[in-house]
Amino acid sequence: MQFHGALQLMQCVQQAATLPGLKLLPPTYEDALLRGKKRAAPVHPKHDLHGTVNMRDVVEEFAMQHNIEFAPTKHKSVDGRQVYAFGRQHIVIDHSLLFVESTKGQFDPIDIDELVKKA
């Protein structure tokens, strides 16, 4: 807990353009924690400045929210598209569409909510 407070203090100093006077720093550990909580973390820090999101980002976010493994499979592709493991399912992402492997080598379109249920 104290380590986290120290990190919050360092973050306050780092974000200032110049070094602040001691009066501007949080005086206590609790104040540093409160300042840290007041700062909202960016919603999607890895997206570009224009806010565009691709389907892979959406699938990755759904996987994280539902605690489902999402990773590219090794040496697998379908029509030049990467095959991913999404839980127990194999999927292919084609622009804004998702396809799930229904039978060996056969991929059918699927809604992301249905995919989460199957995973």
VMD Tcl script that builds the backbone (N, CA, C; Angstrom):
set m [mol new atoms 357]
animate dup $m
set s [atomselect $m all]
$s set {name element resname resid chain x y z} {
  {N N MET 1 A 0.819 -1.196 0.000}
  {CA C MET 1 A 0.000 0.000 0.000}
  {C C MET 1 A 0.866 1.264 0.000}
  {N N GLN 2 A 1.919 1.270 0.798}
  {CA C GLN 2 A 2.767 2.456 0.846}
  {C C GLN 2 A 3.522 2.642 -0.462}
  {N N PHE 3 A 3.860 1.528 -1.101}
  {CA C PHE 3 A 4.544 1.602 -2.389}
  {C C PHE 3 A 3.644 2.289 -3.409}
  {N N HIS 4 A 2.354 1.939 -3.409}
  {CA C HIS 4 A 1.398 2.547 -4.332}
  {C C HIS 4 A 1.302 4.056 -4.084}
  {N N GLY 5 A 1.282 4.446 -2.814}
  {CA C GLY 5 A 1.240 5.869 -2.486}
  {C C GLY 5 A 2.472 6.599 -2.982}
  {N N ALA 6 A 3.627 5.946 -2.845}
  {CA C ALA 6 A 4.870 6.546 -3.334}
  {C C ALA 6 A 4.826 6.707 -4.849}
  {N N LEU 7 A 4.271 5.718 -5.533}
  {CA C LEU 7 A 4.136 5.830 -6.989}
  {C C LEU 7 A 3.221 6.986 -7.370}
  {N N GLN 8 A 2.148 7.172 -6.607}
  {CA C GLN 8 A 1.244 8.292 -6.877}
  {C C GLN 8 A 1.962 9.628 -6.684}
  {N N LEU 9 A 2.782 9.721 -5.642}
  {CA C LEU 9 A 3.557 10.942 -5.421}
  {C C LEU 9 A 4.497 11.210 -6.584}
  {N N MET 10 A 5.183 10.168 -7.044}
  {CA C MET 10 A 6.115 10.330 -8.165}
  {C C MET 10 A 5.370 10.718 -9.432}
  {N N GLN 11 A 4.170 10.172 -9.627}
  {CA C GLN 11 A 3.391 10.505 -10.810}
  {C C GLN 11 A 2.973 11.976 -10.784}
  {N N CYS 12 A 2.611 12.487 -9.618}
  {CA C CYS 12 A 2.266 13.913 -9.492}
  {C C CYS 12 A 3.440 14.789 -9.911}
  {N N VAL 13 A 4.627 14.428 -9.473}
  {CA C VAL 13 A 5.824 15.198 -9.802}
  {C C VAL 13 A 6.125 15.087 -11.291}
  {N N GLN 14 A 5.997 13.890 -11.836}
  {CA C GLN 14 A 6.329 13.653 -13.239}
  {C C GLN 14 A 5.401 14.416 -14.175}
  {N N GLN 15 A 4.140 14.563 -13.833}
  {CA C GLN 15 A 3.186 15.204 -14.727}
  {C C GLN 15 A 3.290 16.722 -14.726}
  {N N ALA 16 A 3.986 17.280 -13.778}
  {CA C ALA 16 A 4.155 18.732 -13.732}
  {C C ALA 16 A 5.204 19.153 -14.760}
  {N N ALA 17 A 4.993 20.307 -15.400}
  {CA C ALA 17 A 5.943 20.803 -16.399}
  {C C ALA 17 A 7.265 21.183 -15.744}
  {N N THR 18 A 7.178 21.748 -14.571}
  {CA C THR 18 A 8.369 22.072 -13.795}
  {C C THR 18 A 8.222 21.416 -12.433}
  {N N LEU 19 A 9.289 21.358 -11.729}
  {CA C LEU 19 A 9.213 20.753 -10.404}
  {C C LEU 19 A 8.356 21.626 -9.494}
  {N N PRO 20 A 7.356 21.038 -8.864}
  {CA C PRO 20 A 6.485 21.834 -8.011}
  {C C PRO 20 A 7.153 22.113 -6.670}
  {N N GLY 21 A 6.664 23.136 -6.013}
  {CA C GLY 21 A 7.119 23.387 -4.656}
  {C C GLY 21 A 6.526 22.336 -3.733}
  {N N LEU 22 A 7.082 22.209 -2.578}
  {CA C LEU 22 A 6.603 21.196 -1.643}
  {C C LEU 22 A 5.145 21.406 -1.261}
  {N N LYS 23 A 4.668 22.647 -1.336}
  {CA C LYS 23 A 3.276 22.923 -0.974}
  {C C LYS 23 A 2.299 22.311 -1.976}
  {N N LEU 24 A 2.733 22.081 -3.211}
  {CA C LEU 24 A 1.855 21.528 -4.234}
  {C C LEU 24 A 1.777 20.010 -4.200}
  {N N LEU 25 A 2.730 19.366 -3.574}
  {CA C LEU 25 A 2.716 17.909 -3.483}
  {C C LEU 25 A 1.700 17.460 -2.438}
  {N N PRO 26 A 1.110 16.288 -2.627}
  {CA C PRO 26 A 0.189 15.788 -1.609}
  {C C PRO 26 A 0.937 15.612 -0.285}
  {N N PRO 27 A 0.389 16.122 0.796}
  {CA C PRO 27 A 1.104 16.065 2.071}
  {C C PRO 27 A 1.118 14.683 2.709}
  {N N THR 28 A 0.129 13.867 2.395}
  {CA C THR 28 A 0.058 12.546 3.032}
  {C C THR 28 A -0.155 11.467 1.988}
  {N N TYR 29 A 0.055 10.262 2.415}
  {CA C TYR 29 A -0.163 9.080 1.584}
  {C C TYR 29 A -1.614 9.010 1.120}
  {N N GLU 30 A -2.555 9.274 2.026}
  {CA C GLU 30 A -3.980 9.209 1.694}
  {C C GLU 30 A -4.346 10.240 0.628}
  {N N ASP 31 A -3.770 11.440 0.737}
  {CA C ASP 31 A -4.025 12.473 -0.265}
  {C C ASP 31 A -3.484 12.066 -1.636}
  {N N ALA 32 A -2.335 11.422 -1.651}
  {CA C ALA 32 A -1.764 10.947 -2.917}
  {C C ALA 32 A -2.673 9.898 -3.543}
  {N N LEU 33 A -3.227 9.008 -2.725}
  {CA C LEU 33 A -4.151 7.998 -3.243}
  {C C LEU 33 A -5.411 8.642 -3.805}
  {N N LEU 34 A -5.937 9.637 -3.101}
  {CA C LEU 34 A -7.137 10.322 -3.585}
  {C C LEU 34 A -6.883 11.023 -4.913}
  {N N ARG 35 A -5.732 11.661 -5.047}
  {CA C ARG 35 A -5.395 12.313 -6.319}
  {C C ARG 35 A -5.282 11.290 -7.440}
  {N N GLY 36 A -4.704 10.141 -7.126}
  {CA C GLY 36 A -4.570 9.091 -8.129}
  {C C GLY 36 A -5.914 8.563 -8.579}
  {N N LYS 37 A -6.861 8.429 -7.655}
  {CA C LYS 37 A -8.193 7.920 -8.001}
  {C C LYS 37 A -8.989 8.926 -8.809}
  {N N LYS 38 A -8.728 10.219 -8.587}
  {CA C LYS 38 A -9.472 11.255 -9.302}
  {C C LYS 38 A -9.099 11.299 -10.778}
  {N N ARG 39 A -7.892 10.856 -11.097}
  {CA C ARG 39 A -7.462 10.839 -12.500}
  {C C ARG 39 A -8.066 9.624 -13.176}
  {N N ALA 40 A -8.792 9.840 -14.220}
  {CA C ALA 40 A -9.377 8.723 -14.961}
  {C C ALA 40 A -8.348 8.182 -15.943}
  {N N ALA 41 A -8.215 6.872 -15.974}
  {CA C ALA 41 A -7.310 6.235 -16.931}
  {C C ALA 41 A -7.920 6.325 -18.320}
  {N N PRO 42 A -7.110 6.431 -19.355}
  {CA C PRO 42 A -7.650 6.445 -20.709}
  {C C PRO 42 A -8.390 5.147 -20.996}
  {N N VAL 43 A -9.502 5.262 -21.716}
  {CA C VAL 43 A -10.336 4.096 -21.975}
  {C C VAL 43 A -9.611 3.090 -22.852}
  {N N HIS 44 A -9.040 3.545 -23.952}
  {CA C HIS 44 A -8.320 2.663 -24.865}
  {C C HIS 44 A -6.995 3.316 -25.236}
  {N N PRO 45 A -5.991 3.236 -24.369}
  {CA C PRO 45 A -4.753 3.954 -24.644}
  {C C PRO 45 A -3.995 3.448 -25.853}
  {N N LYS 46 A -4.232 2.213 -26.306}
  {CA C LYS 46 A -3.441 1.699 -27.414}
  {C C LYS 46 A -4.024 2.037 -28.780}
  {N N HIS 47 A -5.192 2.681 -28.832}
  {CA C HIS 47 A -5.782 3.044 -30.112}
  {C C HIS 47 A -5.176 4.353 -30.598}
  {N N ASP 48 A -5.268 4.585 -31.892}
  {CA C ASP 48 A -4.646 5.786 -32.434}
  {C C ASP 48 A -5.439 7.047 -32.067}
  {N N LEU 49 A -4.920 8.178 -32.479}
  {CA C LEU 49 A -5.508 9.451 -32.094}
  {C C LEU 49 A -6.878 9.691 -32.704}
  {N N HIS 50 A -7.188 9.043 -33.792}
  {CA C HIS 50 A -8.461 9.266 -34.463}
  {C C HIS 50 A -9.575 8.415 -33.873}
  {N N GLY 51 A -9.272 7.541 -32.947}
  {CA C GLY 51 A -10.297 6.751 -32.284}
  {C C GLY 51 A -10.791 5.567 -33.087}
  {N N THR 52 A -10.098 5.200 -34.149}
  {CA C THR 52 A -10.546 4.058 -34.924}
  {C C THR 52 A -10.220 2.773 -34.185}
  {N N VAL 53 A -11.153 1.854 -34.244}
  {CA C VAL 53 A -10.996 0.570 -33.578}
  {C C VAL 53 A -11.264 -0.507 -34.616}
  {N N ASN 54 A -10.379 -1.491 -34.683}
  {CA C ASN 54 A -10.635 -2.574 -35.621}
  {C C ASN 54 A -11.270 -3.754 -34.887}
  {N N MET 55 A -11.747 -4.723 -35.635}
  {CA C MET 55 A -12.472 -5.849 -35.054}
  {C C MET 55 A -11.593 -6.661 -34.118}
  {N N ARG 56 A -10.315 -6.750 -34.419}
  {CA C ARG 56 A -9.423 -7.506 -33.532}
  {C C ARG 56 A -9.383 -6.868 -32.150}
  {N N ASP 57 A -9.359 -5.528 -32.105}
  {CA C ASP 57 A -9.380 -4.818 -30.826}
  {C C ASP 57 A -10.667 -5.109 -30.054}
  {N N VAL 58 A -11.785 -5.148 -30.767}
  {CA C VAL 58 A -13.074 -5.431 -30.129}
  {C C VAL 58 A -13.078 -6.841 -29.549}
  {N N VAL 59 A -12.609 -7.808 -30.332}
  {CA C VAL 59 A -12.567 -9.200 -29.865}
  {C C VAL 59 A -11.630 -9.323 -28.666}
  {N N GLU 60 A -10.488 -8.665 -28.734}
  {CA C GLU 60 A -9.535 -8.711 -27.626}
  {C C GLU 60 A -10.146 -8.119 -26.355}
  {N N GLU 61 A -10.877 -7.022 -26.494}
  {CA C GLU 61 A -11.526 -6.390 -25.339}
  {C C GLU 61 A -12.596 -7.309 -24.743}
  {N N PHE 62 A -13.407 -7.941 -25.598}
  {CA C PHE 62 A -14.415 -8.893 -25.117}
  {C C PHE 62 A -13.747 -10.049 -24.382}
  {N N ALA 63 A -12.646 -10.539 -24.919}
  {CA C ALA 63 A -11.929 -11.646 -24.281}
  {C C ALA 63 A -11.444 -11.241 -22.894}
  {N N MET 64 A -10.893 -10.045 -22.773}
  {CA C MET 64 A -10.412 -9.586 -21.464}
  {C C MET 64 A -11.563 -9.408 -20.485}
  {N N GLN 65 A -12.677 -8.843 -20.953}
  {CA C GLN 65 A -13.829 -8.616 -20.079}
  {C C GLN 65 A -14.420 -9.917 -19.557}
  {N N HIS 66 A -14.360 -10.973 -20.371}
  {CA C HIS 66 A -14.965 -12.249 -19.990}
  {C C HIS 66 A -13.931 -13.288 -19.557}
  {N N ASN 67 A -12.687 -12.835 -19.376}
  {CA C ASN 67 A -11.605 -13.720 -18.921}
  {C C ASN 67 A -11.455 -14.951 -19.828}
  {N N ILE 68 A -11.421 -14.693 -21.129}
  {CA C ILE 68 A -11.290 -15.747 -22.134}
  {C C ILE 68 A -9.944 -15.578 -22.825}
  {N N GLU 69 A -9.251 -16.679 -23.020}
  {CA C GLU 69 A -7.960 -16.629 -23.710}
  {C C GLU 69 A -8.174 -16.237 -25.168}
  {N N PHE 70 A -7.363 -15.301 -25.649}
  {CA C PHE 70 A -7.412 -14.875 -27.042}
  {C C PHE 70 A -5.987 -14.713 -27.527}
  {N N ALA 71 A -5.600 -15.545 -28.496}
  {CA C ALA 71 A -4.225 -15.498 -28.998}
  {C C ALA 71 A -4.180 -16.079 -30.405}
  {N N PRO 72 A -3.243 -15.602 -31.231}
  {CA C PRO 72 A -3.086 -16.196 -32.554}
  {C C PRO 72 A -2.582 -17.627 -32.427}
  {N N THR 73 A -3.060 -18.500 -33.312}
  {CA C THR 73 A -2.566 -19.876 -33.322}
  {C C THR 73 A -1.315 -19.921 -34.178}
  {N N LYS 74 A -0.445 -20.839 -33.877}
  {CA C LYS 74 A 0.812 -20.944 -34.616}
  {C C LYS 74 A 0.590 -21.634 -35.958}
  {N N HIS 75 A 1.146 -21.053 -36.978}
  {CA C HIS 75 A 1.201 -21.658 -38.314}
  {C C HIS 75 A -0.182 -21.987 -38.872}
  {N N LYS 76 A -1.225 -21.259 -38.506}
  {CA C LYS 76 A -2.550 -21.506 -39.070}
  {C C LYS 76 A -3.071 -20.231 -39.704}
  {N N SER 77 A -3.592 -20.396 -40.909}
  {CA C SER 77 A -4.277 -19.291 -41.560}
  {C C SER 77 A -5.317 -19.869 -42.508}
  {N N VAL 78 A -6.348 -19.083 -42.764}
  {CA C VAL 78 A -7.410 -19.470 -43.685}
  {C C VAL 78 A -7.531 -18.349 -44.704}
  {N N ASP 79 A -7.328 -18.673 -45.954}
  {CA C ASP 79 A -7.372 -17.683 -47.033}
  {C C ASP 79 A -6.501 -16.467 -46.717}
  {N N GLY 80 A -5.338 -16.718 -46.147}
  {CA C GLY 80 A -4.412 -15.651 -45.820}
  {C C GLY 80 A -4.740 -14.894 -44.546}
  {N N ARG 81 A -5.790 -15.280 -43.858}
  {CA C ARG 81 A -6.192 -14.625 -42.605}
  {C C ARG 81 A -5.711 -15.436 -41.413}
  {N N GLN 82 A -5.216 -14.754 -40.385}
  {CA C GLN 82 A -4.739 -15.399 -39.163}
  {C C GLN 82 A -5.892 -16.090 -38.435}
  {N N VAL 83 A -5.643 -17.304 -37.955}
  {CA C VAL 83 A -6.606 -18.013 -37.114}
  {C C VAL 83 A -6.221 -17.743 -35.666}
  {N N TYR 84 A -7.218 -17.415 -34.852}
  {CA C TYR 84 A -7.008 -17.127 -33.432}
  {C C TYR 84 A -7.722 -18.165 -32.584}
  {N N ALA 85 A -7.162 -18.428 -31.422}
  {CA C ALA 85 A -7.858 -19.223 -30.417}
  {C C ALA 85 A -8.626 -18.244 -29.544}
  {N N PHE 86 A -9.923 -18.475 -29.416}
  {CA C PHE 86 A -10.781 -17.676 -28.545}
  {C C PHE 86 A -11.448 -18.663 -27.605}
  {N N GLY 87 A -10.832 -18.866 -26.449}
  {CA C GLY 87 A -11.302 -19.934 -25.559}
  {C C GLY 87 A -11.080 -21.268 -26.245}
  {N N ARG 88 A -12.143 -22.064 -26.357}
  {CA C ARG 88 A -12.052 -23.381 -27.017}
  {C C ARG 88 A -12.295 -23.299 -28.517}
  {N N GLN 89 A -12.641 -22.125 -29.011}
  {CA C GLN 89 A -13.003 -21.964 -30.416}
  {C C GLN 89 A -11.832 -21.426 -31.232}
  {N N HIS 90 A -11.846 -21.753 -32.518}
  {CA C HIS 90 A -10.913 -21.146 -33.467}
  {C C HIS 90 A -11.709 -20.156 -34.297}
  {N N ILE 91 A -11.171 -18.946 -34.427}
  {CA C ILE 91 A -11.885 -17.909 -35.163}
  {C C ILE 91 A -10.975 -17.248 -36.188}
  {N N VAL 92 A -11.613 -16.613 -37.165}
  {CA C VAL 92 A -10.928 -15.807 -38.170}
  {C C VAL 92 A -11.626 -14.453 -38.185}
  {N N ILE 93 A -10.843 -13.400 -38.262}
  {CA C ILE 93 A -11.381 -12.044 -38.323}
  {C C ILE 93 A -11.138 -11.514 -39.725}
  {N N ASP 94 A -12.219 -11.109 -40.394}
  {CA C ASP 94 A -12.125 -10.562 -41.743}
  {C C ASP 94 A -12.791 -9.192 -41.742}
  {N N HIS 95 A -11.991 -8.157 -41.696}
  {CA C HIS 95 A -12.464 -6.773 -41.590}
  {C C HIS 95 A -13.372 -6.628 -40.368}
  {N N SER 96 A -14.675 -6.488 -40.555}
  {CA C SER 96 A -15.574 -6.316 -39.411}
  {C C SER 96 A -16.416 -7.562 -39.149}
  {N N LEU 97 A -16.013 -8.694 -39.713}
  {CA C LEU 97 A -16.770 -9.937 -39.537}
  {C C LEU 97 A -15.961 -10.965 -38.764}
  {N N LEU 98 A -16.678 -11.770 -37.990}
  {CA C LEU 98 A -16.071 -12.874 -37.244}
  {C C LEU 98 A -16.561 -14.184 -37.823}
  {N N PHE 99 A -15.649 -15.135 -37.928}
  {CA C PHE 99 A -16.001 -16.470 -38.387}
  {C C PHE 99 A -15.470 -17.472 -37.377}
  {N N VAL 100 A -16.289 -18.459 -37.031}
  {CA C VAL 100 A -15.891 -19.495 -36.084}
  {C C VAL 100 A -15.810 -20.821 -36.834}
  {N N GLU 101 A -14.866 -21.655 -36.445}
  {CA C GLU 101 A -14.706 -22.957 -37.083}
  {C C GLU 101 A -15.808 -23.885 -36.579}
  {N N SER 102 A -16.761 -24.217 -37.471}
  {CA C SER 102 A -17.875 -25.086 -37.086}
  {C C SER 102 A -17.502 -26.555 -37.260}
  {N N THR 103 A -16.826 -26.874 -38.345}
  {CA C THR 103 A -16.262 -28.208 -38.565}
  {C C THR 103 A -14.835 -28.008 -39.048}
  {N N LYS 104 A -14.071 -29.065 -39.086}
  {CA C LYS 104 A -12.653 -28.971 -39.455}
  {C C LYS 104 A -12.487 -28.234 -40.783}
  {N N GLY 105 A -11.905 -27.045 -40.741}
  {CA C GLY 105 A -11.644 -26.266 -41.944}
  {C C GLY 105 A -12.818 -25.448 -42.447}
  {N N GLN 106 A -13.980 -25.571 -41.831}
  {CA C GLN 106 A -15.176 -24.825 -42.255}
  {C C GLN 106 A -15.461 -23.701 -41.254}
  {N N PHE 107 A -15.428 -22.455 -41.721}
  {CA C PHE 107 A -15.658 -21.305 -40.855}
  {C C PHE 107 A -16.967 -20.631 -41.240}
  {N N ASP 108 A -17.807 -20.398 -40.238}
  {CA C ASP 108 A -19.109 -19.766 -40.446}
  {C C ASP 108 A -19.176 -18.448 -39.676}
  {N N PRO 109 A -19.942 -17.472 -40.191}
  {CA C PRO 109 A -20.065 -16.189 -39.491}
  {C C PRO 109 A -20.711 -16.375 -38.114}
  {N N ILE 110 A -20.309 -15.525 -37.172}
  {CA C ILE 110 A -20.866 -15.599 -35.823}
  {C C ILE 110 A -20.878 -14.208 -35.207}
  {N N ASP 111 A -21.868 -13.960 -34.387}
  {CA C ASP 111 A -21.968 -12.729 -33.609}
  {C C ASP 111 A -21.030 -12.835 -32.412}
  {N N ILE 112 A -20.442 -11.727 -32.005}
  {CA C ILE 112 A -19.464 -11.778 -30.919}
  {C C ILE 112 A -20.089 -12.241 -29.601}
  {N N ASP 113 A -21.351 -11.895 -29.362}
  {CA C ASP 113 A -22.011 -12.353 -28.134}
  {C C ASP 113 A -22.185 -13.869 -28.144}
  {N N GLU 114 A -22.519 -14.430 -29.300}
  {CA C GLU 114 A -22.640 -15.890 -29.418}
  {C C GLU 114 A -21.280 -16.555 -29.255}
  {N N LEU 115 A -20.259 -15.915 -29.778}
  {CA C LEU 115 A -18.906 -16.451 -29.650}
  {C C LEU 115 A -18.494 -16.527 -28.185}
  {N N VAL 116 A -18.816 -15.500 -27.424}
  {CA C VAL 116 A -18.490 -15.496 -25.991}
  {C C VAL 116 A -19.205 -16.649 -25.294}
  {N N LYS 117 A -20.452 -16.912 -25.660}
  {CA C LYS 117 A -21.202 -18.024 -25.049}
  {C C LYS 117 A -20.575 -19.375 -25.379}
  {N N LYS 118 A -20.047 -19.520 -26.601}
  {CA C LYS 118 A -19.453 -20.793 -27.024}
  {C C LYS 118 A -18.063 -21.024 -26.445}
  {N N ALA 119 A -17.375 -19.937 -26.125}
  {CA C ALA 119 A -15.990 -20.053 -25.676}
  {C C ALA 119 A -15.934 -20.759 -24.343}
}
mol reanalyze $m
mol bondsrecalc $m
mol representation Tube
mol addrep $m
